[in-house]
């Protein structure tokens, strides 16, 4: 379960898609990022733009804090040779893979580790999707509760108005009953 959590921490939201960075996938598959990207480029027909795309500088800057946090938590520097030890040059912005792109990687990188990791990654994507569905369900329930409360407010206001009217009538009746009588007295 810890591996699923580790993978979920490496799933980012970019351009409305849940994606994983090439270097995170390379780390999980225990290959160099360069090797992963070369395998993808040799099979580029398998990776249309909705399966894989390269980040812009702005997109990479926007997730850099998240990436650095994950790196600190799981010590992403490993025994493998890193192509870009400190920072990638601007011309080498990372590629990201959508869920379908990660599934397609299983046919491109065909080691036992990659296959097992691919299964774990697919499970992580499913778990993320389930969490999002639960959140949507909770949002829907909150919206329904809010509507009910709004209706109850209207009904309570009507009850308060009716009670005020009754109290006003009762006060008026008391005033009428307590008034000084004029005319013949018995």
PATOR-184238 format. One record per residue (C-alpha): residue number from 1; x negated, y, z. Coordinates in steps of 0.2 Angstrom, whole numbers. Layout:
<recs>
- rolo	east	north	up
- NUM	X	Y	Z $
...
</recs>
This chain:
<recs>
- rolo	east	north	up
- 1	0	0	0 $
- 2	-15	12	3 $
- 3	-20	10	-15 $
- 4	-3	15	-21 $
- 5	-4	31	-9 $
- 6	-21	34	-16 $
- 7	-14	34	-34 $
- 8	1	44	-29 $
- 9	-11	58	-23 $
- 10	-19	58	-40 $
- 11	-3	61	-50 $
- 12	-1	79	-54 $
- 13	14	89	-62 $
- 14	8	98	-78 $
- 15	19	104	-92 $
- 16	34	96	-84 $
- 17	26	79	-85 $
- 18	18	68	-71 $
- 19	0	65	-77 $
- 20	-16	58	-71 $
- 21	-33	65	-75 $
- 22	-46	55	-86 $
- 23	-59	55	-72 $
- 24	-46	48	-59 $
- 25	-42	34	-71 $
- 26	-60	31	-74 $
- 27	-64	30	-56 $
- 28	-49	18	-53 $
- 29	-54	7	-68 $
- 30	-72	8	-62 $
- 31	-79	14	-78 $
- 32	-87	31	-83 $
- 33	-76	45	-88 $
- 34	-86	46	-105 $
- 35	-83	27	-108 $
- 36	-64	29	-105 $
- 37	-63	44	-117 $
- 38	-73	35	-130 $
- 39	-61	20	-129 $
- 40	-46	32	-131 $
- 41	-54	41	-146 $
- 42	-58	24	-155 $
- 43	-39	20	-153 $
- 44	-32	38	-155 $
- 45	-17	32	-165 $
- 46	-11	24	-149 $
- 47	-11	41	-139 $
- 48	1	54	-147 $
- 49	3	70	-138 $
- 50	16	65	-127 $
- 51	5	51	-120 $
- 52	-11	61	-118 $
- 53	-16	79	-120 $
- 54	-31	90	-115 $
- 55	-29	103	-101 $
- 56	-31	121	-105 $
- 57	-43	131	-94 $
- 58	-28	139	-84 $
- 59	-20	122	-81 $
- 60	-36	115	-75 $
- 61	-39	130	-63 $
- 62	-21	128	-57 $
- 63	-23	110	-51 $
- 64	-42	112	-46 $
- 65	-38	114	-28 $
- 66	-27	98	-28 $
- 67	-41	89	-37 $
- 68	-54	95	-25 $
- 69	-43	89	-10 $
- 70	-41	72	-17 $
- 71	-60	71	-20 $
- 72	-63	75	-2 $
- 73	-51	63	4 $
- 74	-56	48	-6 $
- 75	-74	52	-10 $
- 76	-73	51	-29 $
- 77	-91	52	-31 $
- 78	-95	34	-33 $
- 79	-110	23	-38 $
- 80	-106	26	-56 $
- 81	-116	38	-67 $
- 82	-105	54	-69 $
- 83	-105	62	-85 $
- 84	-102	79	-78 $
- 85	-110	79	-60 $
- 86	-105	96	-54 $
- 87	-93	104	-66 $
- 88	-87	100	-83 $
- 89	-92	113	-96 $
- 90	-77	124	-102 $
- 91	-78	114	-119 $
- 92	-75	98	-109 $
- 93	-59	101	-101 $
- 94	-51	85	-94 $
- 95	-38	74	-103 $
- 96	-23	69	-94 $
- 97	-12	54	-97 $
- 98	7	53	-95 $
- 99	14	37	-88 $
- 100	16	30	-106 $
- 101	-2	35	-109 $
- 102	-8	25	-94 $
- 103	2	10	-99 $
- 104	-6	11	-116 $
- 105	-23	12	-108 $
- 106	-21	-6	-103 $
- 107	-22	-11	-121 $
- 108	-38	-1	-123 $
- 109	-48	-5	-108 $
- 110	-46	-23	-105 $
- 111	-56	-28	-89 $
- 112	-48	-38	-75 $
- 113	-51	-22	-64 $
- 114	-42	-11	-76 $
- 115	-27	-23	-78 $
- 116	-25	-24	-59 $
- 117	-27	-6	-57 $
- 118	-14	-2	-71 $
- 119	-1	-13	-62 $
- 120	-5	-3	-46 $
- 121	-3	14	-56 $
- 122	13	9	-64 $
- 123	20	4	-46 $
- 124	14	22	-40 $
- 125	23	30	-54 $
- 126	39	20	-50 $
- 127	37	25	-32 $
- 128	35	43	-36 $
- 129	51	42	-47 $
- 130	61	34	-33 $
- 131	56	48	-21 $
- 132	61	61	-34 $
- 133	78	52	-36 $
- 134	81	52	-18 $
- 135	77	70	-17 $
- 136	89	74	-31 $
- 137	102	63	-21 $
- 138	99	73	-5 $
- 139	100	90	-15 $
- 140	117	84	-22 $
- 141	123	79	-4 $
- 142	117	96	3 $
- 143	126	105	-11 $
- 144	142	95	-7 $
- 145	141	99	11 $
- 146	138	118	7 $
- 147	154	118	-3 $
- 148	164	109	11 $
- 149	157	122	23 $
- 150	162	136	12 $
- 151	180	129	11 $
- 152	180	126	30 $
- 153	175	145	32 $
- 154	190	150	22 $
- 155	201	139	31 $
- 156	194	145	48 $
- 157	196	163	43 $
- 158	215	159	39 $
- 159	217	151	56 $
- 160	209	166	65 $
- 161	220	178	55 $
- 162	235	168	60 $
- 163	230	168	78 $
- 164	227	186	78 $
- 165	244	189	70 $
- 166	252	178	84 $
- 167	243	187	97 $
- 168	248	204	90 $
- 169	266	198	90 $
- 170	265	192	107 $
- 171	257	209	113 $
- 172	271	218	104 $
- 173	284	207	112 $
- 174	277	210	129 $
- 175	277	229	127 $
- 176	295	227	121 $
- 177	300	217	136 $
- 178	290	228	149 $
- 179	297	245	142 $
- 180	307	256	154 $
- 181	325	252	151 $
- 182	337	267	147 $
- 183	355	267	148 $
- 184	366	259	161 $
- 185	358	248	174 $
- 186	366	235	183 $
</recs>
